[in-house]
Amino acid sequence: MDLRLAAYAVCVEDGRVLLTRAVQPDGEMTWTLPGGRVEHAEDPFDAVIREVAEETGLEAVVERLLGVDSRVVPAAERRLPGRPELQNIGVFYLVRITGGRLRPEPNGETAGSVRTPLADVTGLGRSSLVDIGLALARTVPATGHVAPVPVGGLIRH
């Protein structure tokens, strides 16, 4: 089993959420939250600020921890065939943008970023991470845990 620890930013301002357009290993484009892998010896708190800057060009501050999500992606549902199942542990933070300028990630996996009206999210081809992050931001559960988000249709791992 592969294990991935990642930090994700949920930035909702004026009824719009900050999303990134990620290029997947299979070449497909998927909307997701800014964020990604926590590097060796890096704190997830620092990782989410770094990832927002790298992927969007924006400067962010963490407002609060929203929660932690742990899910297993079966081997058959991995985007690259032949990979073992993946446990993704995502640490979700509510962030506020403080500066910078929206731009694509230079030489990276993010093709662009947009602030999307919340009402439009359900019509987007997106990662389940978007739904998890928005559920955490909307409900702010005391346990920091939301029910699993089913994948299928417009929602992928």
C-alpha positions in Angstrom: 0.0 0.0 0.0 1.2 3.5 -0.8 0.8 6.2 1.8 0.4 9.9 1.1 0.2 12.7 3.7 -1.0 15.9 2.1 -2.3 19.4 3.2 -5.2 21.2 1.5 -6.4 24.7 1.5 -10.1 25.6 1.6 -10.5 29.3 0.7 -14.0 30.5 0.5 -14.5 34.2 0.0 -17.5 36.2 -1.3 -19.4 32.9 -2.1 -16.5 31.6 -4.3 -14.0 28.8 -3.6 -10.4 28.8 -4.9 -9.8 25.8 -7.1 -6.9 24.5 -9.1 -7.0 22.6 -12.4 -4.6 19.7 -11.9 -3.1 17.6 -14.6 -3.3 14.0 -13.5 -0.7 11.3 -14.3 -3.1 9.9 -17.0 -3.3 13.4 -18.7 -6.8 14.1 -17.5 -7.6 17.5 -16.0 -9.4 17.6 -12.7 -10.5 20.5 -10.5 -9.2 20.2 -6.9 -8.2 22.3 -3.9 -4.8 23.9 -3.7 -2.5 21.6 -1.8 -0.4 18.6 -2.0 2.2 16.3 -0.5 3.8 17.2 2.8 7.6 17.0 2.3 9.9 15.1 4.6 10.2 16.8 8.0 7.7 19.5 6.9 4.8 20.5 9.1 1.4 20.3 7.3 0.6 23.8 8.4 3.7 25.1 6.5 3.0 22.7 3.6 -0.4 24.2 2.9 0.9 27.8 2.7 3.8 26.6 0.4 1.4 24.7 -1.8 -1.0 27.6 -2.2 1.9 29.8 -3.2 3.4 27.3 -5.6 0.2 26.3 -7.3 -1.6 29.6 -7.5 0.9 32.5 -7.0 -1.2 33.7 -4.0 0.0 34.3 -0.4 -2.2 32.7 2.3 -2.5 32.5 6.0 -4.1 29.7 7.9 -7.2 30.7 9.8 -8.0 27.3 11.4 -7.6 23.6 11.1 -10.8 22.1 9.6 -10.1 18.4 9.9 -8.3 15.3 8.7 -9.6 12.9 6.1 -8.2 9.4 5.6 -9.3 7.4 2.6 -8.1 4.3 0.7 -8.1 4.4 -3.0 -8.3 0.8 -4.3 -5.6 -0.3 -6.7 -8.2 -0.7 -9.5 -9.2 3.0 -9.1 -5.7 4.4 -9.2 -5.1 6.7 -12.2 -1.9 4.8 -13.1 -2.4 1.0 -13.7 -0.3 -1.3 -11.7 0.0 0.8 -8.6 -1.0 -0.6 -5.2 -3.9 0.8 -3.2 -3.3 4.2 -1.7 -4.1 5.6 1.7 -4.4 9.4 1.4 -4.3 11.3 4.6 -5.4 14.8 4.0 -5.1 17.7 6.5 -7.6 20.4 5.6 -7.1 24.1 6.6 -9.3 27.1 6.2 -7.1 29.8 4.6 -7.4 33.4 3.8 -5.6 35.0 0.8 -3.5 38.0 1.8 -1.7 38.9 -1.4 -0.1 37.7 -4.6 -1.4 37.3 -8.1 -3.3 34.4 -9.5 -1.2 32.5 -12.1 -0.6 28.9 -13.3 2.1 26.8 -11.5 5.4 27.2 -13.4 6.7 23.8 -14.5 4.2 22.0 -12.3 1.1 19.9 -12.3 -1.3 22.8 -11.9 -2.6 24.2 -15.2 -4.4 27.2 -13.6 -6.5 28.4 -10.7 -9.9 30.1 -10.5 -12.3 31.4 -7.9 -15.4 29.5 -8.7 -18.9 30.3 -7.4 -19.9 27.7 -4.8 -23.1 27.0 -6.8 -21.1 26.0 -9.8 -18.9 23.4 -8.1 -21.5 20.5 -8.4 -21.2 20.8 -12.2 -17.4 20.4 -12.3 -15.3 17.3 -12.9 -13.5 17.4 -9.6 -11.6 15.5 -7.0 -13.5 14.2 -4.0 -11.1 16.5 -2.0 -13.2 19.5 -3.1 -16.4 18.0 -1.6 -14.6 16.9 1.6 -13.0 20.4 2.1 -16.3 22.2 1.4 -18.2 19.9 3.8 -15.6 20.6 6.5 -15.8 24.4 5.9 -19.6 24.3 5.9 -20.1 22.2 9.0 -16.9 22.6 11.0 -17.5 19.3 12.8 -16.1 19.2 16.4 -14.4 15.9 15.5 -12.9 17.3 12.3 -14.3 14.3 10.4 -17.0 14.2 7.6 -18.7 11.2 6.1 -17.0 9.6 3.2 -17.7 11.2 -0.2 -18.7 8.7 -2.8 -16.8 8.8 -6.1 -18.4 8.4 -9.5 -19.9 10.7 -12.1 -18.1 14.1 -11.9 -16.3 13.1 -8.6 -13.1 11.2 -8.8 -10.4 10.2 -6.3 
